[in-house]
Amino acid sequence: MYKIFLFFIFLSATFLVSGQDNLFTGTLIHAGTKQVIVGANIVNLTSLDGTTSDQNGMFSMPAKINDSIIITFMGYKTVNLKITPEQLQKHQTIYMLDAPVALDEVIVSSDQLTGSLPVDINLIPVQKPIDISPKIAAMFGSPRPTALSRVNDVLKKILNPVDLIYNIIATRAKDLRRLKKIQEEDKVKQILANKFDREILSRLLKIDKKDVYLVLEMCDYPEKFIREANDLQILEAILNCYSQYERYFDEKKTKKEF
């Protein structure tokens, strides 16, 4: 009976700890030179919290058991972690490996689309030009008038781009709505505003980098913007694109359920 009592005490304590925020702390070290890594980005993909390593390569951030952590820095391989109880109990030493620096090539296709479902042309809604923030517009110019409202472009595009966008992002509606929280998280906003590699962004969106570019193209954002915008601006554009089609996505989801 005493052993059973202790077991329940231990089980209760485990659940209590797993549900509380603890500090995940560590030091980032270059695996080869053993020098500390300063200025690396550490983002909690679960809680949308973020920080950077200090002058001593150290960092500290709130975390829970099973939270997903991503650590990135230009020239180093990305580190992905799933928080364990042990990692919350003691300071971690994390070794990062060199990685070749290569800028992703962004290819903007013309009229030929792939990966979407053939649909009735009447399902394609007439859209107004997508509005983006004045800051983005000032830097990159306003997006082109949407191709979905042009009959000639529609006839060229046998496959419906709206369905393509739906297949890529609308099935993650809950995650996308949650990502709006980033607009209130200064730490993560600052990290994304200084990144251009789409690494953390693609993990936050839970889609491949190539799909990030494809969605923006289908939403008629200018090629210059797709190539040159920082990750925060790209995230804003993705969320804005989703909001433009949200009603269509909801209707499509409802039809599938019946």
C-alpha positions, 0 to 999 in steps of 0.5 A: 500500500505504501509503494502504491501511495509513493507511485501516485505521488511520483506520477502526480509530481511528473504531470505537475512538472510537465505542465509548468514552464521551466527554464531551458538553459545552455551554452552553444559551442563550435564542435570543431574549435570549441569556441562559444557561438554568439548571436545564434537564434533559439526559438521555441516552436511550441510556445513561440518564444525566442532568444539569442545566445549572449557573449558567452554563448549562453541562453535561457528561455521558458520551456516545457517537456516535449516543446520543440526547439530550433537553433539556427545560425548562419554557417552552422547546421540547424539543431532541432531538439525535443525538450526532455525532463533531463534538459530542464534539470541541468544546463546543456552544452550544445555543439553546433557543426559547420554547414556550407553557406548557400542561398536558396534559389527562388524560382518563380514559375510562369503559367504552368502549375503543379500539385493542385486539384482540377476544379470547376472554373466557377469555383474560382472567386473574383479577388481584389488586389491583396493589401499588404502593410505600408512598410512592405509596400514602401520597400517592395511595391504593391503586389500585382493585380491578382491573376485570379480575376483575369479570365485569360490567366484563369484559362491558362491555369488549368489547375486552380491556384486557390486549391493549391494554396488550400492544399499547402496551408489551409489544412494548417488553419489552427497553426496559422491563426496561432502564428498571429501571436508572433505579432505580439512577441517582440523576441521572435519578431526581432529574430525573424526580421533579421533572417532571410533563409526561411529556416525557422519560418518554414518550421513555424508554418510547417511547410517546405521552403519551396511551398513558402515561395509557391504560396506567395507566387499564387497570391501574386506577390512580386518576385522582388518581394519573394526574393528579398523580403525578410522572414517576418515580412514573408510571414506577414504576407502568408498570413495575409494571403490566408486571410484573403481566402479564409472564407473559401477555405472554410466553405471547402472544409465544410463540404468535405465534412459532409 
